[in-house]
Amino acid sequence: MESDTTVRRIKPFGVQNYSAQDNDGSRDQCGDNGHNGDPERKPEVSLYLLREGLAASLVSVFILVLWGLVHLSLQQLIIGKPSGDFNALRARRHLEQITSVGPRPVGSPENEVLTVAYLLEQIENIRVETAAGHHQLTVDVQRPTGTFSIDFLGGFTSYYDRVTNIAVRLEPKGGAQHLMLANCHFDTVANSPGASDDAVSCAVMLEVLHSLANQSTPLLHGVVFLFNGAEENILQASHGFITQHPWAEQVRAFINLEAAGVGGKEVVFQTGPENPWLVQAYVHAAKHPFASVVGQEVFQSGIIPSDTDFRIYRDFGNIPGIDLAFIENGFIYHTKYDTSDRILTDSIQRAGDNILAVLRYLVTSEKLADSSEYRHGNMVFFDLLGVVVVAYPARVGTILNYMVAAATFLYLAKKASLPGNRGGRYLRDLAYATGVVVLSWLVTLMSVLIVALLVTLLGSSMFWYTHFYASVCLYGSAAMGKIILIHTLAKNLYYGGVRLVELGDLYFDVSLLLWCCSLVWMTQQGLCSAYVPMLMVAFPLATKLLLAKEFKHRGASLKYSVLYLSGLTLPYVHFMFLIWVVFEIFTPIMGRSGTEIPPEVVMATLVTLATIFISSFFLHFIYLARSTKWILAGLASVFILTFLFVSCGLLFPFSGSPERPRPKRVFLQHTTRTFHDLQGQVEGHDSGLWINSFDFTCIQHVTPHIPEINDSIRTSCREDRPFCGYPWYLPVKFLSKKNWYLPAPEVSPSAPVEFSLLSREETRWGTVKMTFSVKGPSHMSLYLMPHRGASLSTWSFGDGTPQFDLSGEYFVFYSHGLDAPTWIFWFEIQPPRDPDPSGPEGMISVAISTHYFFGEDSRTAKLEEILRKFPSWVFPSSWVSTYDMYRY
């Protein structure tokens, strides 16, 4: 509003009226911001500012609509009508037959006999049915033996003996020189039927094999369908195929079907290495695309404690591939709840449609013949709500990213060069405003982490495991409230309490600048995920430029606000999908990430970062709103109410509901331990139930139900014994340092381990070579702990170079199929020059632990008794084990 009298412009402290003039220097009518010339009169609220309720409603509705759109797209499994080439009902029958035998750990009759027999029967049916067609089908049952080292889980070595692979080769009747590989695994972890991991993939592959074999048009290349029977034993069967099978030399690329959840959409979460033609094949052929290069870079960064056969084919076979996995509902992954009835037929249909279409495209592609010729650079790829996949070479992405960054800096430079902003006023204001924003982020994150610490100290950790949106109400409201409070204080104190429309414009520029900086940094790091900040810069900038005249003449009007939010729809809906992926993956992982990682810190950080990122282009609404007191009051009410619910223990973290289980994972081993001294005499012997909790809450919720499991039986690590003197199945003791050991009767398996030192000789180069023999169950773990001053120089595993774990000890994972011979291994050790008198005697401690995962030996009366006491919301994975230690 302009006064009829002479106007004296009032400028707030710390900000200049850089947009109050047009390029020709004329005055903008909203530049007065509602002030008249009377210095004594209190400033009036400008008509160009939003009402508080309207601003909050617009942003809230925008976010909720987009979040709803994301969930709607996730539920829309099938887009359009199935082609009819893939029969999901027949694939479901395969799934139900495979899972009907129950858990299928390596070495069990269920895995090695029953499942193998069913798969061979179905494959033979397909062969007979299609014998008169254009293709020939060859079946080979491989029982490989091998060893390799891998840096997964801190580093360990794997040895396998006569594990099972069923390889099916489909090719034109004249034969094929080049092969495509499709991989699934039919084995499971102990105590889980493994419907999603990975029986459904094998069921899909059987039906894809049936469809391709019946195809009337001859294939150009061949396909190997590998049904591998030892993936859960840390990728052993795939290693046996790719390093030993004669067909492996002709494989040019692969598709791996995996799971980290149950049902939903299968997502392409890693490809390559390089070979962008594979991504292009998926984009061109997939009926229902669902892919993200962000997932690829997050997964390959190592922060997700998991791996797939993709790694084996990539590292040991040097072939490129596509990795797909189901990721929804990871809460029941590797539990008894992973049953076939939880996988929707539509999920099977979409996976089958996609795999069949992509395989069909690849086996008719000329590029498969010499895939190495097309190995040039990476691809940027992402889908938009599962409707379409955007993909382009990374080098094109780099050019595009720098063009967007250049446009942003040009936009900011042009504003800085306006007549009213000379002398660096605009740049100074931009720097001050950027400081306010960054400070608000840091203070917000620290504040929310303090809340997370309080929740942890109150013993209410992981409340969000079953009640996810409670974490949004607690940490999200705290984060949003803190951000708004800091900017409100900045508006009222730092900027002198004068509400300028130009402040909103300034803070939009700050958000643009910060996203642009992240864009430049990620592009320089060579990250394909840089497309995310590119979208978050390009669309807001274009929207701002298109609405510049509307904002200039009408300020923060309702029309402007609606159009502005509409321009943010595409980048925000994709960004919110990525947020969904992050929480869908990491929330279940926190239930199995061990006792050492405080999950409240992780969840609070994730929620805060999501809040910061989502709010970035809404910050200027704080300065365009007339007030924020009611918004702050509302957020404070939500926070206080949720905090009271959490602190009073009303939000229990676990659930045994059959419809929506959120189980607590507990490992129980009924074990007998025997410790031998340097002379071979028994120096210690005991038996008990060894209990590991794989989440941060440990046993606090279990003790009221089973009083004998309490901190009075808490164990500590014996540093003088390999792997603390306990039978670790995997080298993950660094994840779960809090364990409990309840005394119990001795176990007596019908096939006890036979361990002996066959020979000991001194070599001419000063080492001692020791050879051992072991005969035992299908799963065993070997631990080697050289004493201080001693070191392993070579051994019979992997490439001959001993690979130790994070603690400096050596872990060898062993498994075998049926009719395996005695395990013979050796190592050479360099004796210590100056033995440590305070340490254990001898050069090395060697321990062998056995794990009985199936059959009569896997259960004892004491184990059954304690299992019956666990509440329904606990999933206790249990078995029998032994631990024998020797010193040499």
Stockholm file with secondary structure:
# STOCKHOLM 1.0

chainA/1-888         MESDTTVRRIKPFGVQNYSAQDNDGSRDQCGDNGHNGDPERKPEVSLYLLREGLAASLVSVFILVLWGLVHLSLQQLIIGKPSGDFNALRARRHLEQITSVGPRPVGSPENEVLTVAYLLEQIENIRVETAAGHHQLTVDVQRPTGTFSIDFLGGFTSYYDRVTNIAVRLEPKGGAQHLMLANCHFDTVANSPGASDDAVSCAVMLEVLHSLANQSTPLLHGVVFLFNGAEENILQASHGFITQHPWAEQVRAFINLEAAGVGGKEVVFQTGPENPWLVQAYVHAAKHPFASVVGQEVFQSGIIPSDTDFRIYRDFGNIPGIDLAFIENGFIYHTKYDTSDRILTDSIQRAGDNILAVLRYLVTSEKLADSSEYRHGNMVFFDLLGVVVVAYPARVGTILNYMVAAATFLYLAKKASLPGNRGGRYLRDLAYATGVVVLSWLVTLMSVLIVALLVTLLGSSMFWYTHFYASVCLYGSAAMGKIILIHTLAKNLYYGGVRLVELGDLYFDVSLLLWCCSLVWMTQQGLCSAYVPMLMVAFPLATKLLLAKEFKHRGASLKYSVLYLSGLTLPYVHFMFLIWVVFEIFTPIMGRSGTEIPPEVVMATLVTLATIFISSFFLHFIYLARSTKWILAGLASVFILTFLFVSCGLLFPFSGSPERPRPKRVFLQHTTRTFHDLQGQVEGHDSGLWINSFDFTCIQHVTPHIPEINDSIRTSCREDRPFCGYPWYLPVKFLSKKNWYLPAPEVSPSAPVEFSLLSREETRWGTVKMTFSVKGPSHMSLYLMPHRGASLSTWSFGDGTPQFDLSGEYFVFYSHGLDAPTWIFWFEIQPPRDPDPSGPEGMISVAISTHYFFGEDSRTAKLEEILRKFPSWVFPSSWVSTYDMYRY
#=GR chainA/1-888 SS CCCSSCCCCCCCTTCCCTTSBCTTSCBCTTTTTTCCSCTTSCCCCCTTSBCHHHHHHHHHHHHHHHHHHHHHHHHCCCCSCCCSSSCHHHHHHHHHHHHTTCCCCTTSHIIIIIIHHHHHHHHHHHHHHTTTSSEEEEEEEECCEEEEEECGGGCEEEEEESCCEEEEEEEETTCCSCEEEEEEECCCCTTCCCIIIIIHHHHHHHHHHHHHHTCSSCCSSEEEEEEESCSTTTSHHHHHHHHHCGGGGGEEEEEEEEESSSSSCEEEEEEESSCHHHHHHHHHHCSSCCBBHHHHHHHHTTCSSCCCHHHHHHHTTCCCEEEEEECSCGGGTTSTTCCGGGSCHHHHHHHHHHHHHHHHHHTTCGGGGGGGGGCCSCEEEEEETTTEEEEEEHHHHHHHHHHHHHHHHHHHHHHHTSGGGTTTHHHHHHHHHHHHHHHHHHHHHHHHHHHHHHHHHTTCTTGGGTCHHHHIIIIIHHHHHHHHHHHHHIIIIITTTCCCHHHHHHHHHHHHHHHHHHHHHHHHTTCGGGHHHHHHHHHHHHHHHHTHHHHHHHCSCHHHHHHHHHHTHHHHHHHHHHHHHHHHHHHHHTTSSCSSSCHHHHHHHHHHHHHHHHHGGGHHHHHHBSCCHHHHHHHHHHHHHHHHHHHTTCSCSCBCCSSSCBCEEEEEEEEEEEEECTTSCEEEEEEEEEEEECSTTTTTTTTTTCTTSSGGGBCCCCTTSGGGGSCCSSSCTTTCCCEEEEECCCCCCSSCCEEEEEEEEECTTSCEEEEEEEECCSEEEEEEEECTTCEEEEESSTTSCCCCCTTSCEEEEEEECTTCCCEEEEEEEECCSSCCTTSCSSSEEEEEEEEECSSGGGCCHHHHHHHTTSCTTEEEEEEEEEEEEEEC
#=GC SS_cons         CCCSSCCCCCCCTTCCCTTSBCTTSCBCTTTTTTCCSCTTSCCCCCTTSBCHHHHHHHHHHHHHHHHHHHHHHHHCCCCSCCCSSSCHHHHHHHHHHHHTTCCCCTTSHIIIIIIHHHHHHHHHHHHHHTTTSSEEEEEEEECCEEEEEECGGGCEEEEEESCCEEEEEEEETTCCSCEEEEEEECCCCTTCCCIIIIIHHHHHHHHHHHHHHTCSSCCSSEEEEEEESCSTTTSHHHHHHHHHCGGGGGEEEEEEEEESSSSSCEEEEEEESSCHHHHHHHHHHCSSCCBBHHHHHHHHTTCSSCCCHHHHHHHTTCCCEEEEEECSCGGGTTSTTCCGGGSCHHHHHHHHHHHHHHHHHHTTCGGGGGGGGGCCSCEEEEEETTTEEEEEEHHHHHHHHHHHHHHHHHHHHHHHTSGGGTTTHHHHHHHHHHHHHHHHHHHHHHHHHHHHHHHHHTTCTTGGGTCHHHHIIIIIHHHHHHHHHHHHHIIIIITTTCCCHHHHHHHHHHHHHHHHHHHHHHHHTTCGGGHHHHHHHHHHHHHHHHTHHHHHHHCSCHHHHHHHHHHTHHHHHHHHHHHHHHHHHHHHHTTSSCSSSCHHHHHHHHHHHHHHHHHGGGHHHHHHBSCCHHHHHHHHHHHHHHHHHHHTTCSCSCBCCSSSCBCEEEEEEEEEEEEECTTSCEEEEEEEEEEEECSTTTTTTTTTTCTTSSGGGBCCCCTTSGGGGSCCSSSCTTTCCCEEEEECCCCCCSSCCEEEEEEEEECTTSCEEEEEEEECCSEEEEEEEECTTCEEEEESSTTSCCCCCTTSCEEEEEEECTTCCCEEEEEEEECCSSCCTTSCSSSEEEEEEEEECSSGGGCCHHHHHHHTTSCTTEEEEEEEEEEEEEEC
//
